[in-house]
């Protein structure tokens, strides 16, 4: 159940710990950080460092697991059984849980990365395997995923809280999927264009596809991609547009209810 408020609450999340040098600046903008767990980027030291800076900025911390694809940044679809995938995701959540704990931080959510995210947004077996890993790690963790029905249905079946996200810095196809990253113009780097997209999303509940078709969209969170050179400018534009629309930027657990968004582990 959502918390009652006169102002809409929107989370802003970013994928961090991926080695692009934007982490500290983005952690001053976003309300949730999805930290790479070492299988597409990152290592234990990075996980600890990003978790600590997130806590200092009162930013919620979540795991950002991927296929085992360090060589191609998690953008390659790996064929494996769903049991193997569940174990792979559970392991990554555990790695970040331990690293974050060393910085006194508890996780609040899990968001899959790259090719894994794209497959799970369309294939329920993958979405369920991710969800089972989340539930095994901590059933109070929020499953953060694509705004379509597949991931949400998987979370519902497993009794997990689900938060949907939209992408102001990515183009959508006419059928409501994300334009694949290898395609030209899949990423939007112009802060002015991003601002207009956020306004349309906030005011009308619509996002324009690459062809201009308006697609209905519901979301709890807006994602800023930290692996782009313009990430900080785009992040600032997203936050400014959300606040100009009269909304309050808040982490997912404050929006969905439940545990504190940046709870600390007891000393």
Secondary structure, DSSP 8 states (H G I E B T S, - for coil): -----SS-EEEEEEEESSSSS-HHHHTTT-SEEEEE-SSSS--HHHHHHHHHHHHHTT-EEEEE---S-GGGTT-S-----HHHHHHHHHHHHHHHHHHHHHTTB---EE---HHHHHHHTT-HHHHHHHHHHHHHH-TTSEEEEESSHHHHHHHHHHT--EEEEE-TTB-B-TTS-B--TTSTT-B---HHHHHHHHHHHHHHSEEEBTTS-EEE---SEEEE-TTSTTHHHHHHHHHHHHHHTT-EE--HHHHH-SS-TT-B---
